[in-house]
C-alpha cells in the first residue's frame, strides 16, 4: 500500500481491515532491511539471525560451554551477581518480566512499612502499561504527588497530603519524553521520602543510560534508592528479563514471591546470555548514544523548522536527557507511519518507525513517535538527519 493512498484517504478502509500480524511482519521486513537506521531493534531480525548472533557472542565470551540453567542456577546466578556489582547493591534476583519484578518489590516494601500506598507519577509504567496490576494482583493502591510531565519535586513529596509507604520514581520517565531530574532534584525527592519514613524504589527499566545524565557512577545513582529494578531489552538490546536489586533480606523475600507469581522458569539461558551481552557490549556505549542523540535532535529541529516544514512540531525534550526522545507532528498516526515505511522503501533510510496518537487527554490531530539513537545512529551526521527529514516530509505531503 503506497503512502499516497493513506495521505489522500483512499486507503482508510483498508487500513482498518489489515491483519496486524501481517502488517507487523511487513514493517519488520522493511525497517529491518534498511541500509541506514538510527537503531536496529532485535524484534526486526529473524529468529535464525538472532540465535546465531547470540551463540557467536557466547562463544567469544567463553560462555558457550556453560550448562543451561535449571530453575535459577548457573548463568542466572552469574547475571544476578554481575548486576548487583554494577548497581552497588548487596543482592539481586532475576525475573522473567519487569512487571513481575516491580510488583514483587512494591508489595514487599508495603509489608515492611505497613502501608500499601505507593506514591508514583500518573505516567509511570504501572499506571499506564500494566492493566491495573498493582491493585488487582498485589492489593496495592497508588497516589500521585504531581501530574506535571516530570518527576515529583522534594516539596511535592514532602507536602503530599496522603500517607504512603513507598515512593516509586521511574528514571527516566518514559511517557513524559524520557525525562530525568537533576541530581539535586532527585536527591531532594529521595530525602523528602525518607523524612516521611517511606521506602524508595527506582523503576530503572532504562536506568542504565541515566548515569551519563547525572555525571555519576551507576552505583551512586542506584544507591539513592532502597531497591532498583532494571530491564535488559530496553536499553541493552536483550531478549527479555529484569533484575530486582536491593538488601539481602528483601531479595530473599522476593525470591519467594517470584515462585508464587509463576516466575521461577525452568530454563532462561537465552535471555540471560543476551543480558550479559548487553552489559558487555551496549552498557559502555550508552553515554556516546546519549551524546549523539542531542546532535540528532538538533538536526531534526532545524529541518522541521525549515522551509517545507509542518508549521507546528515538537522535539521533546529539546536537548534529550538520554539516547531516546519524542517527536510530535500535526498529522494522523497512520499517515506518518505510512510515510516512515515509504521513506525506507524508496531511499533505504529508516528515520522514524511507528507513530501513535497521544494518550488519554492528549491533543487531537497530532501524533507522536519515539526516536532512539544507538550504534547505527552514530554514523549519522547532522546533514544526514536533515536530508532524511526533508525526504520524509515530502512523502507526508505528497
Sine and cosine of phi, psi and omega as CSV:
sin_phi,cos_phi,sin_psi,cos_psi,sin_omega,cos_omega
0.00,0.00,0.79,-0.61,-0.08,-1.00
-0.99,0.11,0.51,-0.86,0.00,-1.00
-0.87,0.49,-0.51,0.86,-0.01,-1.00
-0.89,0.46,-0.57,0.82,0.03,-1.00
-0.90,0.43,-0.59,0.81,0.01,-1.00
-0.95,0.32,-0.68,0.74,-0.05,-1.00
-0.89,0.46,-0.68,0.74,-0.06,-1.00
-1.00,0.05,0.03,1.00,0.15,-0.99
1.00,0.02,-0.06,1.00,-0.08,-1.00
-0.96,0.28,-0.27,0.96,-0.03,-1.00
-0.97,-0.24,0.21,0.98,-0.05,-1.00
-0.84,0.54,-0.69,0.72,-0.02,-1.00
-0.91,0.40,-0.65,0.76,-0.01,-1.00
-0.90,0.44,-0.62,0.79,0.02,-1.00
-0.87,0.49,-0.63,0.78,-0.01,-1.00
-0.94,0.35,-0.42,0.91,-0.08,-1.00
-0.99,-0.11,-0.21,0.98,-0.12,-0.99
-0.89,0.45,0.64,-0.77,0.04,-1.00
-0.94,0.34,0.82,-0.57,-0.11,-0.99
-0.91,0.42,-0.61,0.80,0.01,-1.00
-0.91,0.42,-0.66,0.75,0.06,-1.00
-0.90,0.43,-0.63,0.77,0.03,-1.00
-0.90,0.43,-0.65,0.76,0.02,-1.00
-0.89,0.46,-0.67,0.74,0.02,-1.00
-0.90,0.44,-0.63,0.77,0.01,-1.00
-0.90,0.43,-0.72,0.70,0.02,-1.00
-0.87,0.49,-0.70,0.71,-0.01,-1.00
-0.88,0.47,-0.64,0.77,-0.01,-1.00
-0.92,0.40,-0.68,0.73,-0.04,-1.00
-0.94,0.34,-0.82,0.58,-0.07,-1.00
-0.94,0.34,-0.57,0.82,0.04,-1.00
-0.92,0.39,-0.40,0.92,0.01,-1.00
-0.99,-0.10,0.17,0.98,-0.03,-1.00
-0.90,0.44,0.64,-0.76,0.07,-1.00
-0.95,0.31,-0.47,0.88,0.00,-1.00
-0.64,-0.77,0.74,-0.68,-0.03,-1.00
-0.49,-0.87,0.43,-0.90,0.05,-1.00
-0.97,0.23,-0.42,0.91,0.11,-0.99
-0.35,-0.94,0.25,-0.97,-0.05,-1.00
-0.75,-0.66,1.00,0.03,0.00,-1.00
-0.91,0.42,0.58,-0.81,-0.06,-1.00
-0.90,0.44,-0.42,0.91,-0.02,-1.00
-0.91,0.42,-0.23,0.97,0.01,-1.00
-1.00,-0.07,-0.02,1.00,0.05,-1.00
-1.00,-0.06,0.21,-0.98,0.06,-1.00
-1.00,0.08,0.37,-0.93,0.01,-1.00
-0.86,0.52,-0.69,0.73,-0.01,-1.00
-0.88,0.47,-0.69,0.72,0.01,-1.00
-0.90,0.45,-0.68,0.73,-0.05,-1.00
-0.92,0.40,-0.70,0.71,0.00,-1.00
-0.92,0.40,-0.65,0.76,0.01,-1.00
-0.90,0.44,-0.67,0.74,0.02,-1.00
-0.91,0.42,-0.64,0.76,0.01,-1.00
-0.92,0.39,-0.67,0.74,0.03,-1.00
-0.90,0.43,-0.63,0.78,0.01,-1.00
-0.89,0.45,-0.71,0.71,0.01,-1.00
-0.91,0.42,-0.66,0.75,0.00,-1.00
-0.86,0.51,-0.65,0.76,0.04,-1.00
-0.91,0.43,-0.70,0.72,0.00,-1.00
-0.90,0.43,-0.52,0.85,-0.02,-1.00
-1.00,0.06,0.02,1.00,0.00,-1.00
0.98,0.22,0.34,0.94,-0.04,-1.00
-0.94,-0.33,-0.01,1.00,-0.06,-1.00
-0.91,0.41,-0.41,0.91,-0.01,-1.00
-1.00,-0.04,0.02,1.00,0.00,-1.00
-0.94,0.35,0.52,-0.85,0.07,-1.00
-0.97,0.23,0.50,-0.87,0.09,-1.00
-0.88,0.48,0.51,-0.86,0.06,-1.00
-0.94,0.34,0.41,-0.91,0.07,-1.00
-0.72,-0.69,0.95,-0.33,0.00,-1.00
0.79,0.62,0.68,0.73,0.17,-0.98
0.99,-0.17,0.07,1.00,0.03,-1.00
-1.00,-0.02,-0.23,-0.97,0.13,-0.99
0.82,0.57,-0.85,-0.53,-0.08,-1.00
-0.89,0.46,-0.47,0.88,0.04,-1.00
-0.88,0.47,-0.69,0.73,0.03,-1.00
-0.91,0.41,-0.60,0.80,0.06,-1.00
-0.86,0.51,-0.71,0.71,0.00,-1.00
-0.92,0.40,-0.69,0.73,0.00,-1.00
-0.85,0.52,-0.71,0.70,-0.01,-1.00
-0.92,0.40,-0.62,0.79,0.00,-1.00
-0.90,0.43,-0.71,0.70,-0.03,-1.00
-0.93,0.37,-0.63,0.78,0.06,-1.00
-0.85,0.52,-0.65,0.76,0.04,-1.00
-0.92,0.40,-0.71,0.70,-0.03,-1.00
-0.86,0.50,-0.62,0.79,-0.07,-1.00
-1.00,-0.03,-0.10,1.00,-0.01,-1.00
0.93,0.38,0.49,0.87,-0.03,-1.00
-0.97,-0.25,0.46,-0.89,-0.02,-1.00
-0.90,0.44,-0.56,0.83,-0.09,-1.00
-0.44,-0.90,0.26,-0.96,-0.01,-1.00
-0.44,-0.90,0.45,-0.89,0.02,-1.00
-0.68,-0.73,0.68,-0.73,-0.04,-1.00
-1.00,0.08,0.71,-0.71,0.07,-1.00
-0.85,-0.52,0.50,-0.87,0.04,-1.00
-0.94,0.35,-0.44,0.90,0.03,-1.00
-0.65,-0.76,0.43,-0.90,0.07,-1.00
-0.95,0.32,-0.55,0.84,0.04,-1.00
-0.85,0.53,-0.70,0.71,0.02,-1.00
-0.92,0.39,-0.70,0.71,-0.02,-1.00
-0.86,0.51,-0.69,0.72,-0.07,-1.00
-0.95,0.31,-0.63,0.78,0.07,-1.00
-0.87,0.49,-0.69,0.72,0.00,-1.00
-0.89,0.45,-0.70,0.71,0.00,-1.00
-0.86,0.51,-0.73,0.69,-0.08,-1.00
-0.94,0.34,-0.58,0.82,0.04,-1.00
-0.95,0.30,-0.54,0.84,0.07,-1.00
-0.91,0.42,-0.67,0.74,0.03,-1.00
-0.93,0.38,-0.59,0.81,0.04,-1.00
-0.87,0.49,-0.65,0.76,0.03,-1.00
-0.91,0.41,-0.59,0.80,-0.03,-1.00
-0.96,0.27,-0.61,0.80,-0.03,-1.00
-1.00,0.04,-0.29,0.96,-0.06,-1.00
0.97,0.23,0.24,0.97,-0.03,-1.00
-0.75,-0.67,0.88,-0.48,-0.05,-1.00
-0.99,0.10,0.11,0.99,-0.05,-1.00
-1.00,0.00,0.76,-0.66,0.03,-1.00
-0.93,-0.37,0.84,-0.55,0.08,-1.00
-1.00,0.02,0.84,-0.55,-0.02,-1.00
-0.42,-0.91,0.11,-0.99,-0.01,-1.00
-0.99,0.15,0.58,-0.82,0.04,-1.00
-0.90,0.44,-0.30,0.95,0.08,-1.00
-1.00,-0.08,0.05,1.00,-0.01,-1.00
-0.91,0.42,0.42,-0.91,-0.10,-1.00
-0.80,0.60,-0.72,0.70,-0.01,-1.00
-0.88,0.47,-0.46,0.89,-0.02,-1.00
-0.99,0.14,-0.48,0.88,-0.15,-0.99
-0.96,-0.29,-0.56,0.83,-0.23,-0.97
-0.85,-0.52,0.19,0.98,-0.08,-1.00
-0.83,-0.56,0.24,0.97,0.12,-0.99
0.87,0.49,0.56,0.83,0.02,-1.00
0.94,0.35,0.46,0.89,-0.11,-0.99
-0.91,0.42,-0.54,0.84,-0.02,-1.00
-0.85,0.53,-0.67,0.74,0.02,-1.00
-0.99,0.14,-0.70,0.71,-0.11,-0.99
-0.94,0.34,-0.59,0.80,-0.09,-1.00
-0.98,-0.22,-0.65,0.76,-0.14,-0.99
-0.97,-0.25,-0.07,1.00,0.05,-1.00
0.93,0.37,0.42,0.91,0.00,-1.00
-0.99,-0.17,0.29,-0.96,0.04,-1.00
-0.77,-0.64,0.53,-0.85,-0.06,-1.00
-0.91,-0.42,0.42,-0.91,0.09,-1.00
-0.61,-0.79,0.42,-0.91,-0.17,-0.99
-0.86,-0.51,0.95,-0.32,0.04,-1.00
-0.91,0.42,-0.42,0.91,0.04,-1.00
-0.44,-0.90,0.41,-0.91,0.17,-0.99
-0.88,-0.47,0.18,0.98,0.11,-0.99
-0.92,0.40,0.46,-0.89,-0.06,-1.00
-0.98,0.22,0.84,0.54,0.00,-1.00
-0.31,-0.95,0.15,-0.99,0.08,-1.00
-0.94,0.33,0.44,-0.90,-0.02,-1.00
-0.92,0.40,0.53,-0.85,0.04,-1.00
-0.99,0.14,0.18,-0.98,0.06,-1.00
-0.87,0.50,-0.66,0.76,-0.02,-1.00
-0.90,0.43,-0.66,0.75,0.00,-1.00
-0.92,0.40,-0.60,0.80,0.06,-1.00
-0.94,0.35,-0.71,0.71,-0.06,-1.00
-0.92,0.40,-0.63,0.77,-0.13,-0.99
-0.99,-0.11,0.05,1.00,-0.03,-1.00
-0.87,0.49,0.78,-0.63,-0.17,-0.98
-0.95,0.30,-0.34,0.94,-0.06,-1.00
-0.99,-0.15,0.73,-0.68,0.08,-1.00
-0.89,0.45,0.57,-0.82,0.07,-1.00
-0.59,-0.81,0.47,-0.88,-0.03,-1.00
-1.00,-0.03,-0.46,0.89,-0.06,-1.00
-0.66,-0.75,0.69,-0.73,0.19,-0.98
-0.98,-0.20,0.86,-0.51,0.04,-1.00
-0.95,-0.30,0.82,-0.57,0.00,-1.00
-0.88,-0.47,0.84,-0.54,0.04,-1.00
-1.00,0.01,0.88,-0.47,-0.08,-1.00
-0.84,-0.55,0.93,-0.38,-0.17,0.99
-0.97,0.23,0.26,-0.97,0.03,-1.00
-0.99,0.14,0.99,-0.14,-0.20,-0.98
-0.87,0.49,-0.79,0.61,-0.15,-0.99
-0.96,0.30,-0.17,0.99,0.12,-0.99
-1.00,-0.06,0.04,1.00,0.03,-1.00
0.92,-0.39,0.45,0.90,-0.02,-1.00
0.85,0.53,0.73,0.68,-0.09,-1.00
-1.00,-0.08,0.52,-0.86,0.02,-1.00
-0.79,-0.61,0.51,-0.86,0.13,-0.99
-0.98,0.18,0.11,-0.99,0.19,-0.98
-0.96,0.28,0.24,-0.97,0.03,-1.00
-0.87,0.49,-0.65,0.76,0.00,-1.00
-0.91,0.41,-0.65,0.76,0.03,-1.00
-0.91,0.41,-0.66,0.75,0.01,-1.00
-0.90,0.43,-0.74,0.67,0.01,-1.00
-0.88,0.47,-0.58,0.81,0.01,-1.00
-0.92,0.40,-0.68,0.73,0.02,-1.00
-0.90,0.43,-0.65,0.76,0.03,-1.00
-0.90,0.44,-0.70,0.72,0.02,-1.00
-0.88,0.47,-0.62,0.79,0.02,-1.00
-0.91,0.42,-0.61,0.79,0.06,-1.00
-0.91,0.42,-0.64,0.77,0.02,-1.00
-0.89,0.45,-0.60,0.80,0.05,-1.00
-0.86,0.51,-0.46,0.89,0.00,-1.00
-1.00,-0.09,0.19,0.98,0.00,-1.00
0.86,0.50,0.53,0.85,0.04,-1.00
-0.99,-0.12,0.51,-0.86,0.16,-0.99
-0.97,0.23,0.40,-0.92,0.02,-1.00
-0.85,-0.53,0.84,-0.54,0.02,-1.00
-0.85,-0.53,0.74,-0.68,0.06,-1.00
-0.99,-0.15,0.84,-0.55,0.27,-0.96
-0.99,0.17,1.00,-0.08,-0.08,-1.00
-0.96,-0.27,0.65,0.76,0.03,-1.00
-0.76,0.65,-0.60,0.80,0.03,-1.00
-0.86,-0.51,0.49,0.87,-0.02,-1.00
-0.89,0.45,-0.44,0.90,-0.08,-1.00
-0.80,0.60,-0.64,0.77,-0.05,-1.00
-1.00,0.02,-0.08,1.00,-0.04,-1.00
-0.96,0.29,-0.44,0.90,-0.05,-1.00
-0.86,0.51,-0.62,0.79,-0.01,-1.00
-0.90,0.43,-0.63,0.78,0.02,-1.00
-0.89,0.45,-0.69,0.72,-0.03,-1.00
-0.98,0.21,-0.29,0.96,-0.04,-1.00
0.92,0.39,0.52,0.85,-0.03,-1.00
-0.69,-0.73,0.40,-0.92,0.02,-1.00
-0.86,0.50,0.49,-0.87,-0.02,-1.00
-0.84,0.55,-0.65,0.76,-0.02,-1.00
-0.91,0.42,-0.53,0.85,0.03,-1.00
-0.94,0.34,-0.61,0.79,0.05,-1.00
-0.91,0.42,-0.78,0.63,-0.01,-1.00
-0.89,0.46,-0.52,0.86,-0.06,-1.00
-0.92,0.40,-0.24,0.97,0.08,-1.00
-0.93,0.37,-0.44,0.90,-0.12,-0.99
-0.99,-0.13,0.28,-0.96,0.13,-0.99
-0.99,0.15,-0.53,0.85,0.06,-1.00
-0.52,-0.86,0.40,-0.92,-0.05,-1.00
-0.64,-0.77,0.69,-0.72,0.19,-0.98
-0.95,-0.31,0.68,-0.73,0.07,-1.00
-0.77,-0.64,0.52,-0.85,0.01,-1.00
-0.96,-0.29,0.31,-0.95,0.00,-1.00
-0.91,-0.41,-0.32,0.95,-0.07,-1.00
-0.99,-0.13,-0.17,0.98,-0.08,-1.00
-0.99,0.11,-0.77,0.64,-0.04,-1.00
-0.94,-0.35,-0.39,0.92,-0.10,-0.99
-0.98,-0.20,0.11,0.99,0.10,-1.00
0.88,0.48,0.57,0.82,0.05,-1.00
-1.00,0.10,-0.10,-0.99,0.01,-1.00
-1.00,0.00,-0.72,0.70,-0.04,-1.00
-0.10,-1.00,0.00,-1.00,0.13,-0.99
0.99,-0.16,0.33,-0.94,-0.06,-1.00
-0.45,-0.89,0.26,-0.97,0.08,-1.00
-0.76,-0.65,0.67,-0.74,0.17,-0.98
-0.96,-0.27,0.82,-0.57,-0.03,-1.00
-0.85,-0.52,0.57,-0.82,0.00,-1.00
0.14,-0.99,-0.39,-0.92,0.00,-1.00
-0.88,0.47,0.46,-0.89,-0.04,-1.00
-0.86,0.51,-0.63,0.77,-0.03,-1.00
-0.91,0.41,-0.65,0.76,0.01,-1.00
-0.91,0.42,-0.70,0.72,-0.03,-1.00
-0.91,0.42,-0.62,0.78,0.04,-1.00
-0.88,0.47,-0.68,0.73,0.05,-1.00
-0.92,0.40,-0.61,0.79,0.01,-1.00
-0.88,0.47,-0.55,0.83,0.05,-1.00
-0.90,0.44,-0.58,0.81,0.06,-1.00
-0.90,0.44,-0.72,0.69,0.00,-1.00
-0.94,0.34,-0.51,0.86,0.09,-1.00
-0.82,0.57,-0.71,0.71,0.03,-1.00
-0.92,0.40,-0.71,0.70,-0.02,-1.00
-0.89,0.46,-0.55,0.84,0.00,-1.00
-0.99,0.13,-0.01,1.00,0.00,-1.00
0.99,0.13,0.37,0.93,-0.06,-1.00
-0.99,-0.14,0.05,1.00,0.02,-1.00
-1.00,0.07,0.99,0.12,-0.15,-0.99
-0.99,0.12,0.58,-0.81,-0.08,-1.00
-0.85,0.53,-0.81,0.58,0.01,-1.00
-0.67,-0.75,0.68,-0.73,-0.06,-1.00
-0.68,-0.73,0.31,0.95,-0.16,-0.99
-0.88,0.48,-0.54,0.84,0.05,-1.00
-0.88,0.48,-0.71,0.71,0.02,-1.00
-0.91,0.41,-0.62,0.79,-0.01,-1.00
-0.93,0.38,-0.70,0.72,0.04,-1.00
-0.87,0.49,-0.67,0.74,0.02,-1.00
-0.89,0.45,-0.59,0.80,0.04,-1.00
-0.92,0.40,-0.69,0.72,0.03,-1.00
-0.89,0.45,-0.62,0.78,0.06,-1.00
-0.89,0.46,-0.67,0.74,0.02,-1.00
-0.88,0.48,-0.65,0.76,0.02,-1.00
-0.91,0.43,-0.60,0.80,-0.01,-1.00
-0.98,0.20,-0.66,0.75,-0.18,-0.98
-0.99,-0.14,-0.76,0.65,-0.14,-0.99
-1.00,0.07,-0.63,0.78,-0.06,-1.00
-0.82,0.57,-0.72,0.69,0.02,-1.00
-0.90,0.43,-0.35,0.94,-0.07,-1.00
-1.00,0.02,-0.25,0.97,-0.14,-0.99
-0.85,0.52,-0.64,0.77,0.05,-1.00
-0.86,0.51,-0.61,0.79,0.04,-1.00
-0.93,0.38,-0.62,0.78,0.05,-1.00
-0.87,0.49,-0.72,0.70,-0.03,-1.00
-0.89,0.45,-0.66,0.75,0.01,-1.00
-0.90,0.44,-0.66,0.75,-0.03,-1.00
-0.97,0.26,-0.42,0.91,0.08,-1.00
-0.86,0.51,-0.54,0.84,0.02,-1.00
-0.94,0.34,-0.55,0.83,0.09,-1.00
-0.91,0.41,-0.71,0.70,-0.01,-1.00
-0.89,0.45,-0.70,0.71,-0.01,-1.00
-0.89,0.46,-0.65,0.76,0.03,-1.00
-0.90,0.45,-0.68,0.73,0.02,-1.00
-0.92,0.38,-0.60,0.80,0.08,-1.00
-0.87,0.49,-0.72,0.69,0.01,-1.00
-0.86,0.50,-0.71,0.70,-0.02,-1.00
-0.87,0.48,-0.70,0.71,-0.05,-1.00
-0.94,0.35,-0.65,0.76,-0.01,-1.00
-0.94,0.35,-0.48,0.87,0.01,-1.00
-0.99,0.10,-0.17,0.98,-0.08,-1.00
-0.99,0.15,-0.14,-0.99,-0.01,-1.00
-0.89,0.46,0.72,-0.69,-0.04,-1.00
1.00,0.07,0.04,1.00,0.02,-1.00
-0.95,0.30,0.13,-0.99,-0.11,-0.99
-0.98,0.20,-0.12,0.99,-0.03,-1.00
1.00,-0.03,-0.77,0.64,0.07,-1.00
-0.81,-0.58,0.68,-0.73,0.07,-1.00
-0.28,-0.96,0.23,-0.97,0.12,-0.99
-0.63,-0.78,0.74,-0.67,0.26,-0.96
-0.94,-0.34,0.91,-0.42,-0.17,-0.99
-0.77,-0.64,0.78,-0.63,-0.18,0.98
-0.92,0.40,0.38,-0.93,0.02,-1.00
-0.85,0.52,-0.65,0.76,0.13,-0.99
-0.93,-0.37,0.98,-0.21,-0.09,-1.00
-0.82,0.58,0.61,-0.79,0.03,-1.00
-0.99,0.11,-0.40,0.91,0.01,-1.00
-0.72,-0.69,-0.32,-0.95,0.03,-1.00
-1.00,0.02,0.24,0.97,0.04,-1.00
-0.75,-0.66,0.54,-0.84,0.02,-1.00
-0.36,-0.93,0.10,-0.99,-0.03,-1.00
-0.96,-0.29,0.48,-0.88,0.20,-0.98
-0.79,-0.61,0.75,-0.67,0.00,-1.00
-0.89,-0.45,0.71,-0.71,0.04,-1.00
-0.67,-0.74,0.45,-0.89,-0.09,-1.00
-1.00,0.02,0.87,0.50,0.05,-1.00
-0.64,-0.77,0.23,-0.97,0.07,-1.00
-0.94,0.35,0.58,-0.81,-0.04,-1.00
-0.84,0.55,-0.65,0.76,-0.05,-1.00
-0.92,0.38,-0.49,0.87,0.05,-1.00
-0.92,0.40,-0.70,0.71,-0.04,-1.00
-0.96,0.29,-0.58,0.82,0.07,-1.00
-0.90,0.43,-0.68,0.73,0.03,-1.00
-0.89,0.45,-0.64,0.77,0.04,-1.00
-0.91,0.41,-0.60,0.80,0.03,-1.00
-0.89,0.45,-0.68,0.73,0.06,-1.00
-0.90,0.43,-0.69,0.72,-0.04,-1.00
-0.90,0.44,-0.59,0.81,0.02,-1.00
-0.87,0.50,-0.70,0.72,-0.01,-1.00
-0.93,0.36,-0.67,0.74,-0.01,-1.00
-0.89,0.46,-0.58,0.81,-0.11,-0.99
-1.00,-0.03,-0.48,0.88,-0.10,-1.00
-0.86,-0.51,-0.22,0.98,-0.06,-1.00
0.98,0.17,0.09,1.00,-0.03,-1.00
-0.96,-0.28,0.77,-0.64,0.09,-1.00
-0.96,-0.29,0.96,-0.27,0.02,-1.00
-1.00,-0.08,-0.83,0.56,0.05,-1.00
-0.88,-0.47,0.28,-0.96,0.12,-0.99
-0.89,-0.46,-0.79,-0.61,-0.09,-1.00
-0.96,0.28,0.57,-0.82,0.09,-1.00
-0.92,-0.39,0.43,-0.90,0.01,-1.00
-0.63,-0.78,0.32,-0.95,0.10,-1.00
-0.97,0.26,0.42,-0.91,0.07,-1.00
-0.87,0.49,0.36,-0.93,0.06,-1.00
-0.93,0.36,-0.08,-1.00,-0.02,-1.00
-0.81,0.59,0.75,-0.66,0.01,-1.00
1.00,0.05,-0.07,1.00,0.01,-1.00
-0.97,0.25,0.31,-0.95,-0.04,-1.00
-0.94,0.35,0.60,-0.80,0.05,-1.00
-0.97,0.24,0.34,-0.94,0.12,-0.99
0.98,0.20,0.22,0.98,0.04,-1.00
-0.75,-0.66,0.29,-0.96,0.04,-1.00
-0.67,-0.74,0.39,-0.92,-0.05,-1.00
-0.74,-0.68,0.56,-0.83,0.13,-0.99
-0.70,-0.72,0.37,-0.93,0.05,-1.00
-0.97,-0.25,0.73,-0.68,0.02,-1.00
-0.95,-0.31,0.77,-0.64,0.05,-1.00
-0.88,-0.48,0.73,-0.69,0.07,-1.00
-0.92,-0.38,0.89,-0.45,0.03,-1.00
-0.78,-0.63,-0.40,-0.92,-0.15,-0.99
-0.80,0.60,-0.73,0.69,0.00,-1.00
-0.89,0.45,-0.49,0.87,-0.03,-1.00
-0.94,0.33,-0.34,0.94,0.01,-1.00
-0.90,0.43,-0.33,0.94,0.00,-1.00
-0.99,0.11,-0.14,0.99,-0.03,-1.00
-1.00,0.09,0.84,-0.55,0.20,-0.98
-1.00,0.08,0.22,-0.97,0.00,-1.00
-0.85,0.53,-0.61,0.80,0.01,-1.00
-0.91,0.42,-0.56,0.83,0.05,-1.00
-0.89,0.45,-0.65,0.76,0.02,-1.00
-0.90,0.43,-0.73,0.68,-0.04,-1.00
-0.88,0.47,-0.65,0.76,0.04,-1.00
-0.89,0.45,-0.69,0.72,0.00,-1.00
-0.90,0.44,-0.61,0.79,0.02,-1.00
-0.91,0.42,-0.69,0.72,0.01,-1.00
-0.88,0.47,-0.68,0.73,0.03,-1.00
-0.90,0.44,-0.64,0.76,0.00,-1.00
-0.90,0.43,-0.74,0.68,-0.01,-1.00
-0.89,0.46,-0.55,0.83,0.06,-1.00
-0.89,0.45,-0.55,0.83,0.04,-1.00
-0.97,0.25,-0.58,0.82,0.03,-1.00
-0.90,0.43,-0.66,0.75,-0.07,-1.00
-1.00,-0.05,0.03,1.00,-0.09,-1.00
-0.98,0.18,0.00,0.00,0.00,0.00
